[in-house]
Amino acid sequence: MTNRLTPDICIIGGGSGGLSVAAAAAAFGVDVVLVEKGKMGGDCLNYGCVPSKAMIAAAKHAHAIAQAPDFGVSAGEAKVNFHKVHDHVHAVIGAIAPNDSVERFRAMGVNVIQAEARFVNKTTVIAGETEIRARRYVIATGSSPFVPPIPGLDTVDYLTNETLFERTRAPRHLIIIGGGPIGMEMAQAHRRLGVEVTVVEGFKALGKDDPELAAIVLDNIRAEGVSLLEGCKVTSVEKRGKTGVRVNYQSDAGDGFVDGSDILVAVGRLANVEGLGLDDAGIAYDRRGIKVGANLRSSNKRVYAIGDVAGGLQFTHVASYHAGLVAQQILFRAPAKENRDIIPWATYTDPELAHVGLSEEEANKRHGGRISILRWPYAENDRAQAERKTTGLIKMVVDRKARILGVSIAGAGAGEMINMWTLAVTNGMTLKDVRGYVPPYPTMAEIGKRAAISYYSPLTRKPFVRWIVRFLRRFG
């Protein structure tokens, strides 16, 4: 017998975005149904952010042992037990999982249905034996790793982020196809854990980030022993002996190949739209995802789409941001629009790479070249010197009124430092606001303030300003 439900909200997908909407709705006593066919917590918890950062943390410890002699400490050679690294990764997932569990959300008052959801018309969803007719729907199905149609790839046991963290033995030579954030993070982490690594990238590695800062990161990764082949398009994959693989590629320099033991495919992600019955629901979509307006509403006015499936920036924090915007509209009837200019992102390589706001290129286009670029190197920071983390810099883009348009950081702790600059960009702050705050000494956060103050240094070269400075020194 079919069970019929008529909730205020039906959410399809139990990842970061879907869970955030469900929690908000339940907190206000709204009748809400959450449908999830897979693991609660979505890609981030089970296959993405959490396991990858746990592996990166293990790799950092191995690297710290190798660096210890620089600080006068002898710790011997690092010994990596890859099985225990696997256990550490899954212990972290297990520690966080209860926060996203079916039991917790049912305790909140959310009706959780563990089944596949499919629209059968514009107003109705079927999930297992349940028919749902909700007032509003939120699709938060996320994305999956894109596997390109490379000849021969289907003949080998390639890895994606969904299978990588199940390994209990280290690869002998890991070939990574794709030099984006996931590819470069995993390349460096595996190299530090003793694995030979080659990255094959068709264009430029970390190509979506500021080239000046990306180069700092990539130079360091190369120096650690990762082989990075840029401008190399993979043409085919083939088995090599009993356990080996060969990746053939084409570049401006000619054809080439690299032999290894394992392949990780990390060339991007595809929105999870298959099987949702979007055509039956009158929901427009394409290969990038569901088409939405700035308010995240689809062509079916009952339906919103958030996170990766909405076809925009693919970050966990974006899904949470979207969740807040949709909850505001559904629960409080208050208008809300997405603003991508305030979304930060970070790549957790070493050094880290982080950004928020407009890039130098974007700012030039929007402001007709009437911008200023400020830089300050880590090497000029006392804390960075003390910790021997002097590689990197901060780069700021400001307009003619000294309003902060964008900030990029390559260096230690960049992912943490970008938080302050995200607040500054979000609130339209100026360099005057930054000049007025006092950072504790010695901290790496001082790097940003030094960059901000440098904006005013050219003024001191003007004769009239120099006269005022001399007058104030003498009579002030």
C-alpha positions in Angstrom: 0.0 0.0 0.0 1.3 3.4 -0.9 1.9 5.8 2.0 0.9 9.4 1.1 2.5 12.4 2.7 1.8 16.1 2.3 4.6 18.0 4.1 5.4 21.6 3.8 8.9 20.8 2.5 10.4 17.8 0.8 14.2 17.7 0.5 15.9 15.3 -1.9 19.5 14.6 -0.8 21.1 14.2 2.6 24.3 16.1 2.1 25.5 19.4 3.6 22.8 21.5 1.9 19.9 19.2 2.3 20.6 18.5 6.0 21.0 22.2 6.7 17.5 23.0 5.2 16.0 20.0 7.1 17.5 21.1 10.4 16.3 24.7 9.9 12.8 23.6 9.0 12.6 21.2 11.9 13.8 23.9 14.4 10.8 26.0 13.4 8.3 23.1 13.7 7.8 22.8 10.0 6.6 19.5 8.6 9.6 18.3 6.6 10.5 15.1 4.7 14.1 14.2 3.8 14.7 11.6 1.1 18.2 10.1 0.8 19.1 6.9 -1.2 22.7 6.6 -0.1 24.8 7.6 2.9 23.7 10.5 5.1 26.3 13.3 5.1 26.7 13.1 1.3 30.0 13.3 -0.6 31.8 15.7 1.8 31.6 13.4 4.8 32.0 10.1 3.2 34.2 10.6 0.1 35.4 14.2 -0.1 36.3 16.9 2.3 36.5 14.9 5.5 38.5 11.9 4.4 40.8 13.9 2.2 41.7 16.3 5.0 42.2 13.4 7.3 44.7 11.9 4.9 46.4 15.3 4.4 46.8 15.5 8.2 48.5 12.2 8.3 50.8 13.2 5.4 51.7 16.5 7.3 52.9 14.4 10.2 55.1 12.4 8.0 56.5 15.5 6.4 57.1 17.2 9.8 59.4 14.3 10.7 61.4 14.9 7.6 61.7 18.6 8.4 62.5 18.1 12.1 66.4 18.3 11.6 65.9 21.9 10.4 64.7 22.8 13.9 67.5 20.9 15.7 65.4 17.9 16.3 66.3 14.3 15.2 63.3 12.0 14.8 64.7 9.4 12.3 63.1 8.4 9.1 59.3 8.5 8.9 57.7 5.0 8.6 54.2 5.0 7.1 51.7 2.2 7.9 49.1 2.8 5.1 46.6 0.5 6.8 46.7 2.7 9.9 46.4 5.8 7.7 43.2 4.2 6.3 42.0 3.5 9.8 42.6 7.1 10.9 40.7 8.4 7.9 37.7 6.2 8.7 37.8 7.0 12.4 37.4 10.7 11.5 34.4 9.9 9.3 33.0 7.8 12.1 33.4 10.6 14.7 31.5 13.1 12.5 28.9 10.7 11.1 26.5 10.8 14.1 25.9 14.5 13.5 24.5 13.7 10.1 22.8 10.4 11.0 19.2 9.3 10.3 18.7 8.9 14.0 19.7 12.4 14.9 17.5 14.0 12.2 14.5 11.8 13.1 15.0 12.9 16.7 14.8 16.5 15.4 11.4 15.8 13.9 12.5 15.2 10.3 10.8 12.4 8.5 13.7 10.6 6.9 13.0 8.2 4.0 15.9 6.0 2.9 15.0 5.5 -0.8 15.5 6.8 -4.3 13.3 9.9 -5.1 11.8 10.6 -8.5 9.3 13.2 -9.7 6.3 11.7 -11.5 4.8 15.1 -12.3 5.2 18.8 -11.3 3.8 18.3 -7.8 4.5 14.7 -6.8 7.6 12.7 -5.8 7.7 8.9 -5.3 10.3 7.5 -2.8 10.0 3.8 -2.4 6.5 3.0 -1.2 5.8 6.7 -0.3 4.0 9.3 -2.4 5.0 12.8 -1.5 3.0 15.9 -2.4 4.9 18.8 -0.8 4.2 22.5 -0.9 7.9 23.1 -1.7 10.8 20.9 -2.8 14.5 21.3 -2.4 16.8 19.3 -4.6 20.2 18.8 -3.0 21.5 15.7 -4.7 25.1 17.0 -5.1 27.5 15.7 -7.7 29.6 12.7 -8.6 33.1 12.3 -10.1 33.2 12.8 -13.8 34.9 9.9 -15.6 35.9 11.0 -19.1 35.5 8.7 -22.1 39.2 7.9 -22.3 39.8 4.8 -24.5 40.9 1.9 -22.4 40.0 3.5 -19.0 37.2 0.9 -18.6 39.7 -1.9 -18.8 41.6 -0.9 -15.6 40.5 -0.6 -12.0 40.8 3.2 -11.8 40.1 5.1 -8.6 37.9 8.2 -8.0 37.4 10.1 -4.7 34.6 7.6 -4.0 37.0 4.6 -3.9 40.4 6.1 -3.1 39.9 6.1 0.7 39.0 2.5 0.8 42.6 1.4 0.1 44.6 -0.2 2.9 47.8 -0.5 0.9 49.8 2.3 -0.6 50.0 2.5 -4.4 53.5 2.0 -5.8 53.1 4.7 -8.4 49.9 6.7 -8.5 49.1 8.4 -11.7 46.5 11.2 -11.2 44.6 12.4 -14.3 43.6 16.0 -13.5 45.6 18.8 -11.8 42.7 20.6 -10.0 42.4 21.0 -6.3 41.5 17.4 -5.6 44.3 16.1 -7.8 47.0 18.3 -6.4 45.9 17.8 -2.7 46.0 14.0 -3.2 49.2 14.1 -5.2 51.1 15.9 -2.4 49.5 13.8 0.4 50.4 10.5 -1.3 53.9 11.7 -2.1 54.5 12.6 1.6 53.2 9.1 2.5 55.9 7.6 0.4 54.1 7.0 -2.9 55.6 7.9 -6.3 53.2 10.3 -7.9 52.7 11.7 -11.4 50.0 14.2 -12.3 48.8 14.5 -15.9 46.9 17.8 -16.6 45.5 18.8 -20.0 45.9 22.5 -19.4 47.4 24.3 -16.4 47.3 22.8 -12.9 45.2 24.8 -10.4 44.0 26.7 -13.5 41.1 28.4 -11.7 43.3 30.2 -9.2 45.5 33.2 -9.5 48.4 32.1 -11.7 51.0 34.0 -9.6 49.9 32.3 -6.4 49.2 28.9 -8.0 52.8 28.9 -9.3 54.1 29.2 -5.7 52.1 26.1 -4.6 53.0 24.0 -7.7 56.7 24.8 -7.4 56.6 23.5 -3.8 54.8 20.3 -4.8 57.3 19.7 -7.6 60.1 20.2 -5.1 58.7 17.5 -2.9 59.0 15.0 -5.8 55.6 15.0 -7.5 56.0 14.8 -11.3 53.6 17.3 -12.9 52.9 17.0 -16.6 51.0 20.1 -17.8 49.5 20.7 -21.2 49.3 16.9 -21.7 46.0 15.5 -23.0 45.4 11.9 -22.0 44.7 9.9 -25.2 44.3 6.4 -23.9 44.9 4.0 -21.0 46.1 0.4 -21.1 47.1 -2.4 -18.8 50.8 -3.0 -18.3 51.7 -6.5 -17.2 49.7 -8.1 -14.4 49.4 -5.1 -12.1 50.6 -2.1 -14.0 48.9 0.6 -16.0 50.1 2.9 -18.8 48.7 6.4 -19.5 49.4 7.7 -23.0 49.2 11.4 -23.6 49.7 14.0 -26.3 51.3 17.4 -25.9 52.9 20.2 -28.0 56.2 18.4 -27.5 54.8 15.2 -29.0 53.3 11.9 -27.7 54.4 10.4 -24.5 53.4 8.0 -21.7 53.8 7.3 -18.0 53.7 3.9 -16.4 52.4 3.3 -12.9 50.5 1.0 -10.6 47.2 2.9 -10.1 45.1 5.7 -11.7 43.1 8.3 -9.9 40.6 10.1 -12.1 40.2 13.7 -10.8 39.0 15.8 -13.7 35.9 17.4 -12.3 32.4 16.5 -11.2 28.9 16.0 -12.7 25.7 17.2 -11.1 23.5 14.3 -9.9 20.4 14.8 -12.1 19.9 11.3 -13.5 16.8 9.4 -12.3 15.1 12.4 -10.7 12.4 12.6 -13.3 13.2 16.3 -13.9 11.5 16.2 -17.3 8.3 15.0 -15.8 8.5 17.8 -13.2 9.1 20.5 -15.8 12.5 21.3 -14.4 15.1 22.7 -16.9 18.6 21.3 -16.6 21.7 20.7 -18.7 25.0 18.9 -18.3 26.1 21.4 -15.6 23.1 20.8 -13.4 19.6 22.2 -12.7 19.1 25.7 -14.1 18.2 28.2 -11.3 17.9 31.9 -10.9 19.8 34.0 -8.4 17.1 32.9 -5.8 17.9 29.3 -6.6 14.4 28.6 -7.8 14.1 26.2 -10.8 11.7 26.5 -13.8 9.2 24.7 -11.6 8.3 27.3 -9.1 7.7 24.8 -6.4 11.2 23.5 -6.7 14.6 24.9 -5.5 18.0 23.4 -6.2 21.1 24.0 -4.0 24.7 23.0 -3.8 26.5 21.1 -6.6 23.4 20.1 -8.4 22.5 23.8 -9.0 25.4 24.0 -11.5 27.5 26.7 -9.8 30.5 26.6 -7.4 31.0 23.1 -6.1 32.0 23.5 -2.4 30.4 22.2 0.7 30.2 25.7 2.2 28.3 26.9 -0.9 25.7 24.2 -0.3 25.3 25.4 3.3 25.1 29.0 2.0 22.4 28.0 -0.5 20.5 26.2 2.3 20.3 29.4 4.3 19.0 31.4 1.3 16.3 28.8 0.5 15.3 28.5 4.1 14.9 32.2 4.3 12.6 32.2 1.3 10.5 29.2 2.3 10.2 29.7 6.0 10.0 33.5 6.2 8.8 34.5 2.8 11.8 36.8 2.6 13.6 37.4 -0.7 17.2 36.2 -1.0 19.7 36.0 -3.8 23.0 34.3 -4.3 26.1 36.5 -4.4 29.1 34.5 -5.8 31.5 37.4 -5.2 31.5 36.7 -1.5 32.3 32.9 -1.7 35.7 31.9 -0.6 37.6 28.7 -1.4 40.7 27.0 -0.3 43.0 24.3 -1.6 44.6 22.4 1.2 48.0 21.8 -0.3 51.2 22.9 1.5 51.4 25.8 1.1 47.6 26.3 1.1 45.9 28.4 -1.5 42.9 30.5 -0.7 40.8 33.2 -2.4 37.7 35.3 -2.0 36.1 38.1 -4.1 37.3 39.3 -7.5 40.5 38.1 -9.1 42.9 40.7 -10.6 41.5 39.8 -14.1 37.9 40.1 -13.0 38.4 43.4 -11.1 40.2 44.9 -14.1 37.2 44.1 -16.4 34.6 45.4 -13.9 36.5 48.5 -12.9 38.1 49.4 -16.2 41.6 48.9 -14.9 41.1 51.5 -12.0 42.4 49.1 -9.3 45.4 48.7 -7.2 47.2 45.4 -6.4 48.9 45.0 -3.0 51.2 42.2 -2.1 53.1 41.2 1.0 55.4 38.2 1.3 55.4 35.6 4.1 59.2 36.0 4.3 58.7 39.5 5.8 56.6 38.1 8.7 58.4 37.2 12.0 56.1 34.2 12.9 56.6 32.7 9.4 60.4 33.0 9.9 60.2 31.4 13.3 58.3 28.4 11.9 60.3 28.3 8.6 57.1 28.8 6.6 58.3 31.7 4.6 57.0 30.5 1.2 54.0 32.5 0.0 52.4 35.9 -0.2 49.1 37.7 0.1 47.6 39.6 -2.8 44.8 42.2 -2.5 42.8 43.9 -5.1 41.3 47.2 -4.2 39.4 49.9 -6.0 40.1 53.7 -6.2 38.3 54.2 -2.9 40.4 51.5 -1.2 37.5 49.1 -1.0 38.7 45.5 -0.8 37.5 43.7 -3.9 39.3 40.4 -3.6 42.1 38.7 -1.7 44.2 35.7 -2.6 46.7 34.0 -0.3 49.3 31.3 -1.0 51.0 30.2 2.2 50.8 28.5 5.6 47.3 28.8 7.1 45.8 30.5 4.1 42.6 28.6 4.5 42.2 30.1 8.0 43.4 33.6 7.2 40.9 33.9 4.3 38.1 34.0 6.8 38.8 37.6 7.9 39.1 38.7 4.3 35.8 37.0 3.4 34.2 39.1 6.2 35.8 42.2 4.7 34.7 41.5 1.1 31.2 40.5 2.2 30.7 43.8 4.1 32.4 46.1 1.6 35.1 47.1 4.0 38.0 49.3 3.0 41.7 49.3 3.8 41.0 52.0 6.4 39.0 49.4 8.3 41.9 47.0 8.2 44.5 49.7 9.1 42.6 50.4 12.3 42.7 46.9 13.8 45.5 45.5 15.9 46.6 41.9 15.3 48.5 40.1 18.1 52.3 39.7 17.6 53.7 37.5 16.3 51.0 36.0 14.0 50.8 35.3 10.3 47.6 37.4 10.2 49.9 40.4 10.4 50.8 39.7 6.7 47.4 41.0 5.6 47.7 44.2 7.6 51.1 44.9 6.2 49.8 44.5 2.7 46.9 46.9 3.6 49.2 49.6 5.0 51.4 49.4 1.9 48.6 51.0 0.0 49.3 54.3 1.7 53.1 54.3 1.3 53.1 55.9 -2.2 51.5 59.0 -0.6 54.6 59.7 1.4 56.5 60.3 -1.8 54.4 63.4 -2.6 56.1 66.7 -1.5 53.0 68.1 0.2 52.4 65.0 2.2 56.1 64.9 3.2 55.8 68.5 4.5 52.8 67.6 6.6 54.6 64.6 8.1 57.6 66.7 9.0 55.4 69.4 10.5 53.5 66.9 12.6 56.7 65.3 13.8 58.1 68.7 14.9 55.0 70.3 16.4 52.4 67.5 16.8 
